[in-house]
Amino acid sequence: NVRSALVFDVGSLYTRVGLVSEQQVCTFSSHVAPKVMRATHKNLGEFKESQQKRKEQWQEEVPLLVQEDIGNEQTFRTPMNSNFLVDCEALEYLIQGVYSELSLSPLESPVIFLTSTLMPLENKAKIMEIMFEKLGVPALYTESSALMSLLSQNVNTGLVVESGDSGTLVVPIINCVPIESACKMYPIAGNHITQQMLRTLLEKPVNEGITLPMARSLKHQYANLSQCDIGNHCKIGYIQQGGYTRNVELGRDSLRCAEQLFQSVQCVQDQASPQGLQHIILDAVTRATKTHETRQTLFHNVLPCGGNTQLQGFDERLVKELNNLGAQAKVIQSNGENQRSNMATRGGMIFSLLPQVRDQYFTKQMYEEVGTQYPISIE
């Protein structure tokens, strides 16, 4: 099969990659680098061997991580934080690591690079520099990850709620156009919930030694946003290194660690926030359009995506809170192949197969002629 595109969706916690062929969509979901170290390739072989050991130890898929010892310390960096590219060097080494892991050359395939709808143009320009100057890809197309998520559901007008590790972004999309002026950020996301889970766990002496990765896993398994009675405490099992099951006690506060998504956030980064995600969504829809019919369409096509939206009871709670505000909201139900954490990647892969897209890549030749002044996203 002739490869036609490689799709990158780089988040602050995970990166997912989609490999596309001319004949079919070949899914390759890669959990890459929860944290990216300042890195070179000289120790990739040693690292892959250590990753295999970790995989056997933890009995689960582990992230690909490009790393380097810096003196006696290992400095972890992440290339993306919320809407922003914060470390160009980390992004370069991360992508090089992906190509190495896939045994591909950057020269072989064009790239579709998914970004936050609110990513600044200067950040997109830096991505172009890395892709063309450092990696030498033949062509590049950048697009909103929220739009790709919506298109993966065969919907062109809807309200995308992207909730990942570092932020939650609400993106109204009308006729395949993200309304940037109406996009709204909510400062609570996965990392805040994980930290809250860890704090509540460590309040109990029996939970001594619980780490952040353990708390993240427990959050995804047991955090509950439904408003049913969950009792005061429960005992659960957790697979720890060595293959034995450890009982971890979660009190009510642990199970409710995600409540901050829908409750008032008094002050985050010196800015007062409304009384929860539902108010942010209502404000975004109000800003997006004055037409009652279009607002109804947005509320009837609410698409939660990102790993944080897979918490127990998220959909039910989101709809209830929005309906309490008179929204009459409905959530788009995705099928098994469109898991929320991979939705944008799959949408980008489908998007890459559209005939009209293939003629609109920004090629390396164009970059050499006009630099980053060329429009970075084709509407």
C-alpha positions as CSV (number, residue, x, y, z in Angstrom):
1,N,0.0,0.0,0.0
2,V,1.2,3.5,-0.8
3,R,1.1,5.7,2.3
4,S,-0.8,8.9,1.7
5,A,-0.6,10.7,5.1
6,L,0.5,10.5,8.7
7,V,-1.8,12.2,11.2
8,F,-0.4,13.7,14.4
9,D,-2.5,14.7,17.4
10,V,0.0,15.9,20.0
11,G,-1.5,16.5,23.5
12,S,0.0,17.5,26.8
13,L,-0.2,14.0,28.1
14,Y,-0.5,11.7,25.1
15,T,0.2,11.8,21.4
16,R,-1.8,9.8,19.0
17,V,-0.7,8.9,15.4
18,G,-2.8,7.7,12.5
19,L,-1.2,6.0,9.5
20,V,-3.3,6.3,6.3
21,S,-2.9,4.3,3.1
22,E,-4.4,4.9,-0.4
23,Q,-6.5,1.7,-0.1
24,Q,-7.7,1.8,3.5
25,V,-7.5,3.7,6.8
26,C,-4.9,1.8,8.9
27,T,-5.3,2.8,12.5
28,F,-2.1,3.1,14.6
29,S,-3.0,4.5,18.0
30,S,0.2,5.4,19.8
31,H,0.3,6.6,23.3
32,V,3.5,8.7,23.1
33,A,5.3,10.4,25.9
34,P,3.4,11.5,29.0
35,K,6.4,13.7,29.5
36,V,9.0,14.4,26.9
37,M,12.6,14.8,28.1
38,R,15.1,16.9,26.3
39,A,16.5,14.2,24.2
40,T,18.7,12.7,21.5
41,H,18.5,9.3,19.7
42,K,21.8,7.9,21.0
43,N,20.0,5.9,23.8
44,L,16.8,4.9,22.0
45,G,17.8,1.2,21.9
46,E,18.4,1.1,25.6
47,F,15.2,2.9,26.2
48,K,13.1,0.5,24.1
49,E,14.5,-2.3,26.2
50,S,13.6,-0.6,29.4
51,Q,10.1,0.1,28.0
52,Q,9.6,-3.6,27.4
53,K,10.5,-4.3,31.0
54,R,8.0,-1.7,32.2
55,K,5.3,-3.2,30.0
56,E,5.9,-6.6,31.5
57,Q,5.9,-5.1,35.0
58,W,2.8,-3.0,34.6
59,Q,0.8,-5.4,32.4
60,E,-0.3,-2.5,30.1
61,E,0.7,-0.5,27.1
62,V,3.4,2.0,28.1
63,P,4.2,5.3,26.4
64,L,7.1,5.7,23.9
65,L,9.4,8.2,25.5
66,V,12.6,9.7,24.0
67,Q,15.0,10.5,26.8
68,E,18.4,11.6,27.8
69,D,20.2,11.9,31.1
70,I,21.2,15.5,31.9
71,G,23.9,15.2,34.5
72,N,22.4,13.2,37.3
73,E,18.9,14.3,36.6
74,Q,16.3,13.7,34.0
75,T,14.4,16.8,33.1
76,F,10.9,16.0,31.8
77,R,9.3,18.4,29.3
78,T,6.1,18.3,27.4
79,P,5.8,20.0,24.0
80,M,2.2,21.1,24.4
81,N,0.3,22.8,27.2
82,S,-3.3,23.5,26.7
83,N,-3.5,25.6,23.4
84,F,0.2,26.3,23.2
85,L,3.4,24.9,21.8
86,V,5.7,25.4,24.8
87,D,8.8,23.4,23.8
88,C,9.9,23.2,20.1
89,E,12.9,20.9,20.9
90,A,10.7,18.5,22.8
91,L,8.2,18.4,19.9
92,E,11.0,17.7,17.3
93,Y,12.4,14.8,19.3
94,L,9.0,13.4,20.1
95,I,8.1,13.3,16.4
96,Q,11.5,11.9,15.5
97,G,10.8,9.2,18.0
98,V,7.5,8.3,16.4
99,Y,9.1,7.9,13.0
100,S,11.8,5.8,14.5
101,E,9.2,3.6,16.3
102,L,7.2,3.1,13.1
103,S,10.3,2.5,11.0
104,L,9.2,5.3,8.7
105,S,11.1,8.1,7.0
106,P,9.7,11.7,7.3
107,L,10.4,12.0,3.6
108,E,7.9,9.4,2.7
109,S,4.5,10.9,3.6
110,P,2.7,14.2,4.0
111,V,1.6,15.1,7.5
112,I,-1.8,16.3,8.8
113,F,-1.0,18.0,12.1
114,L,-3.9,18.6,14.4
115,T,-3.8,21.6,16.7
116,S,-6.0,23.4,19.3
117,T,-8.5,25.7,17.6
118,L,-7.0,28.5,19.6
119,M,-3.3,27.8,18.9
120,P,-1.6,31.1,18.0
121,L,-0.3,31.5,14.4
122,E,3.3,31.9,15.6
123,N,3.0,28.4,17.2
124,K,1.8,26.9,13.9
125,A,4.7,28.6,12.2
126,K,7.1,26.9,14.5
127,I,5.5,23.6,13.8
128,M,6.0,24.3,10.1
129,E,9.7,25.0,10.7
130,I,10.1,21.8,12.6
131,M,8.3,19.7,10.0
132,F,10.0,21.2,6.9
133,E,13.5,22.3,8.1
134,K,14.2,19.6,10.8
135,L,12.3,16.6,9.5
136,G,12.0,17.4,5.8
137,V,8.4,16.2,5.3
138,P,7.1,16.7,1.7
139,A,3.8,18.4,2.7
140,L,1.9,19.6,5.7
141,Y,-1.7,20.5,6.5
142,T,-2.7,21.8,10.0
143,E,-6.3,21.7,11.2
144,S,-8.4,22.0,14.3
145,S,-8.6,18.8,16.3
146,A,-12.1,19.8,17.4
147,L,-13.3,19.9,13.7
148,M,-11.7,16.6,13.0
149,S,-13.5,15.0,16.0
150,L,-16.8,16.3,14.7
151,L,-16.2,15.2,11.2
152,S,-15.4,11.7,12.5
153,Q,-19.1,11.5,13.4
154,N,-20.2,12.7,10.0
155,V,-21.6,15.9,11.5
156,N,-20.8,19.4,10.3
157,T,-22.5,21.6,12.9
158,G,-22.1,20.9,16.6
159,L,-20.5,21.8,19.9
160,V,-17.2,20.1,20.7
161,V,-16.1,19.8,24.3
162,E,-12.5,18.8,24.3
163,S,-11.3,17.9,27.8
164,G,-7.8,16.6,28.0
165,D,-5.1,16.7,30.6
166,S,-4.2,20.4,30.7
167,G,-7.4,22.2,29.8
168,T,-11.0,22.0,28.6
169,L,-11.9,23.8,25.4
170,V,-15.4,24.4,24.1
171,V,-15.6,24.8,20.3
172,P,-18.8,25.8,18.5
173,I,-18.6,24.6,14.8
174,I,-21.0,25.8,12.2
175,N,-20.9,24.2,8.7
176,C,-17.4,22.9,9.3
177,V,-16.1,26.2,10.5
178,P,-14.9,26.5,14.1
179,I,-16.1,29.9,15.5
180,E,-12.8,31.0,17.1
181,S,-14.3,34.1,18.6
182,A,-16.8,32.0,20.5
183,C,-14.4,29.3,21.8
184,K,-14.1,29.2,25.6
185,M,-11.5,27.7,27.8
186,Y,-12.4,26.1,31.2
187,P,-9.3,25.8,33.5
188,I,-10.2,22.5,35.0
189,A,-9.2,19.3,33.2
190,G,-7.6,15.8,33.7
191,N,-4.5,16.9,35.5
192,H,-6.4,18.9,38.1
193,I,-8.7,15.9,38.7
194,T,-5.8,13.5,39.0
195,Q,-4.1,15.8,41.6
196,Q,-7.4,16.0,43.5
197,M,-7.7,12.2,43.4
198,L,-4.1,11.8,44.7
199,R,-4.6,14.3,47.5
200,T,-7.8,12.5,48.8
201,L,-6.1,9.1,48.5
202,L,-3.1,10.1,50.5
203,E,-5.3,11.4,53.3
204,K,-5.8,7.8,54.3
205,P,-2.8,6.1,55.9
206,V,-3.7,2.7,54.3
207,N,-3.0,4.3,50.9
208,E,0.6,5.3,51.6
209,G,2.8,5.0,48.6
210,I,0.2,5.8,46.0
211,T,1.8,7.6,43.0
212,L,0.4,10.0,40.5
213,P,0.2,7.4,37.7
214,M,-1.7,5.1,40.1
215,A,-4.1,8.0,40.9
216,R,-4.6,8.7,37.2
217,S,-5.6,5.0,36.6
218,L,-7.9,5.0,39.6
219,K,-9.5,8.2,38.5
220,H,-10.4,6.7,35.1
221,Q,-11.8,3.6,36.7
222,Y,-13.7,5.0,39.7
223,A,-14.3,8.8,39.5
224,N,-18.0,9.2,39.2
225,L,-19.9,12.3,38.0
226,S,-23.4,10.9,38.3
227,Q,-25.4,12.3,41.2
228,C,-26.5,9.0,42.6
229,D,-25.6,8.0,46.1
230,I,-22.2,6.3,46.1
231,G,-21.9,5.8,49.8
232,N,-19.1,6.9,52.1
233,H,-16.3,4.5,51.1
234,C,-15.4,1.4,49.2
235,K,-12.6,-1.1,48.8
236,I,-11.1,-1.6,45.3
237,G,-8.3,-3.5,43.7
238,Y,-5.4,-2.1,41.8
239,I,-2.7,-4.1,39.9
240,Q,0.6,-3.0,41.1
241,Q,4.2,-4.0,40.1
242,G,4.9,-7.6,40.9
243,G,1.5,-8.7,39.6
244,Y,-0.3,-8.7,42.9
245,T,-3.5,-6.8,43.7
246,R,-3.4,-4.1,46.2
247,N,-6.6,-2.8,47.9
248,V,-6.9,0.9,47.9
249,E,-9.5,2.7,49.9
250,L,-11.4,5.5,48.2
251,G,-13.6,7.7,50.3
252,R,-16.4,9.8,49.0
253,D,-14.1,12.7,48.2
254,S,-11.9,10.5,46.0
255,L,-14.9,9.2,44.0
256,R,-16.2,12.7,43.6
257,C,-12.8,14.2,42.6
258,A,-14.2,15.3,39.2
259,E,-16.9,17.5,40.7
260,Q,-14.8,20.5,40.1
261,L,-15.7,20.3,36.4
262,F,-19.2,21.4,37.2
263,Q,-18.7,23.5,40.3
264,S,-17.5,27.1,40.7
265,V,-13.8,27.7,40.3
266,Q,-13.1,30.8,42.3
267,C,-9.7,31.8,40.9
268,V,-7.5,30.1,38.4
269,Q,-4.4,32.0,37.0
270,D,-5.8,35.2,38.5
271,Q,-9.0,35.0,36.6
272,A,-12.5,34.4,38.0
273,S,-14.3,31.6,36.4
274,P,-18.1,31.0,35.9
275,Q,-19.9,28.4,38.0
276,G,-18.8,25.4,36.0
277,L,-18.3,23.9,32.6
278,Q,-22.1,24.1,31.8
279,H,-21.9,28.0,32.0
280,I,-18.9,28.1,29.8
281,I,-20.8,26.0,27.2
282,L,-23.8,28.2,27.4
283,D,-21.7,31.3,26.9
284,A,-19.9,29.8,23.9
285,V,-23.2,29.0,22.1
286,T,-24.5,32.5,22.8
287,R,-21.4,34.0,21.3
288,A,-21.4,31.7,18.3
289,T,-24.7,32.7,16.8
290,K,-27.8,34.8,17.3
291,T,-30.0,32.4,15.4
292,H,-32.2,30.3,17.6
293,E,-32.3,27.4,15.2
294,T,-28.5,27.2,14.9
295,R,-28.2,27.4,18.7
296,Q,-30.6,24.4,19.0
297,T,-28.5,22.5,16.4
298,L,-25.4,23.1,18.5
299,F,-27.0,22.0,21.7
300,H,-28.5,18.9,19.9
301,N,-25.0,17.9,18.7
302,V,-22.8,18.1,21.7
303,L,-19.7,16.0,21.2
304,P,-17.5,15.3,24.3
305,C,-14.0,14.2,23.3
306,G,-10.7,13.6,25.0
307,G,-9.9,11.1,27.7
308,N,-11.3,13.2,30.5
309,T,-14.9,12.9,29.0
310,Q,-14.8,9.2,29.5
311,L,-15.2,9.5,33.3
312,Q,-18.2,7.6,34.6
313,G,-21.4,9.7,34.4
314,F,-19.9,12.5,32.3
315,D,-22.5,12.5,29.6
316,E,-25.4,12.2,32.0
317,R,-24.1,15.0,34.2
318,L,-23.3,17.3,31.3
319,V,-26.8,17.0,29.7
320,K,-28.5,17.4,33.1
321,E,-26.5,20.6,34.0
322,L,-27.1,22.1,30.5
323,N,-30.8,21.2,30.6
324,N,-31.1,22.9,34.0
325,L,-30.0,26.1,32.1
326,G,-32.7,25.5,29.5
327,A,-30.5,24.2,26.8
328,Q,-32.3,20.9,25.8
329,A,-28.9,19.3,25.1
330,K,-28.2,16.0,23.5
331,V,-24.8,14.2,23.3
332,I,-23.6,12.6,20.1
333,Q,-23.2,8.9,20.8
334,S,-20.0,7.6,19.1
335,N,-19.5,4.0,18.1
336,G,-16.8,1.7,19.5
337,E,-14.3,2.6,16.7
338,N,-14.5,6.3,17.6
339,Q,-13.3,6.2,21.2
340,R,-13.2,9.7,22.5
341,S,-9.4,9.7,23.1
342,N,-8.8,8.8,19.5
343,M,-11.6,10.7,17.8
344,A,-9.6,13.6,16.4
345,T,-7.0,11.2,15.0
346,R,-9.5,9.1,13.3
347,G,-11.3,12.2,11.9
348,G,-8.0,13.4,10.6
349,M,-7.4,10.1,8.9
350,I,-10.8,10.1,7.2
351,F,-10.2,13.8,6.3
352,S,-6.9,13.0,4.6
353,L,-8.7,10.7,2.1
354,L,-11.0,13.4,0.8
355,P,-9.9,14.1,-2.9
356,Q,-10.1,17.9,-2.4
357,V,-7.7,17.8,0.5
358,R,-4.9,16.1,-1.3
359,D,-4.4,19.1,-3.6
360,Q,-4.3,21.6,-0.8
361,Y,-1.3,20.6,1.3
362,F,1.3,23.2,2.0
363,T,4.3,21.6,0.3
364,K,8.0,21.9,1.1
365,Q,8.5,23.8,-2.2
366,M,5.9,26.4,-1.1
367,Y,7.6,26.7,2.2
368,E,11.0,27.3,0.6
369,E,9.4,30.0,-1.6
370,V,7.2,31.9,0.8
371,G,8.1,30.6,4.3
372,T,5.4,30.6,7.0
373,Q,3.5,33.5,5.4
374,Y,1.3,30.9,3.5
375,P,-2.1,30.3,5.1
376,I,-1.5,27.4,7.6
377,S,-5.0,26.0,7.4
378,I,-7.1,25.7,4.3
379,E,-10.8,26.5,4.7
